[in-house]
Each structure stands twice: as C-alpha cells, then as structure tokens.
Amino acid sequence: MGDLIDDLSLYAVENLIPRFQQETAAEIRTAWHKVDRLVEQLKALSPEADRYLEQLQNELLTIDFYRGRAVLQAGLSIGLELGRLI
C-alpha cells in the first residue's frame, strides 16, 4: 500500500494540486514572498536564530508531508467507499 500511496502522492503533486490551486495562485505567490522576506529578517538576527529557523522549516515540511499523505489517504478511502456503493 505504501508504494501506491507514494505513486498517487506524486501524481497529485504533479497533476492535481496545481490545477486546484489556480484560483489562489496569486495569494500563494504573495504569501511565499512574505515568507522569504521574514526568513531573511530572522536569519539576520543571529546565527542561533538561523539554526532555529532551519529546524522550524524542516519540522513544518514534515508536518505538511504527513498532512498531505493523510488527505490523500482520506481521498482514496472516500473513492473506494463510493466505488462499493455503485
């Protein structure tokens, strides 16, 4: 099941998510620009702040990965259940 979820996750990232995010593309770009500016401001505070920021970014990526995986699994579960009803 893990390989299937990995393959479907990759398909979703490459093909589905960009299509669903078209409506909010401008907002997403604006948010990323703000994040980039904030990251640079935080890095400039001290080397210690830079290390904490890197750790924070890694943990946020981990959270996002597992959340995305759970969303995909939920979608698959709904699809399978609908398939049984038809």
KAJO-V389867 format. One record per backbone hydrogen bond with DSSP energy under -1.0 kcal/mol. NH is the residue of the N-H (numbers start at 1). CO is the residue of the C=O. If there is no record, write none. Layout:
BEGIN
nh=NH co=CO
nh=NH co=CO
END
This chain:
BEGIN
nh=5 co=1
nh=6 co=2
nh=7 co=3
nh=8 co=4
nh=9 co=5
nh=10 co=6
nh=11 co=7
nh=12 co=8
nh=13 co=9
nh=14 co=10
nh=15 co=11
nh=17 co=12
nh=20 co=16
nh=21 co=17
nh=25 co=22
nh=28 co=24
nh=29 co=25
nh=30 co=26
nh=31 co=27
nh=32 co=28
nh=33 co=29
nh=34 co=30
nh=35 co=31
nh=36 co=32
nh=37 co=33
nh=38 co=34
nh=39 co=35
nh=40 co=36
nh=41 co=37
nh=42 co=38
nh=43 co=39
nh=44 co=40
nh=45 co=42
nh=50 co=46
nh=51 co=47
nh=52 co=48
nh=53 co=49
nh=54 co=50
nh=55 co=51
nh=56 co=52
nh=57 co=53
nh=58 co=54
nh=59 co=55
nh=60 co=56
nh=61 co=57
nh=62 co=58
nh=63 co=59
nh=64 co=60
nh=65 co=61
nh=66 co=62
nh=67 co=63
nh=68 co=64
nh=69 co=65
nh=70 co=66
nh=71 co=67
nh=72 co=68
nh=73 co=69
nh=74 co=70
nh=75 co=71
nh=76 co=72
nh=77 co=73
nh=78 co=74
nh=79 co=75
nh=80 co=76
nh=81 co=77
nh=82 co=78
nh=83 co=79
nh=84 co=80
nh=85 co=81
nh=86 co=82
END
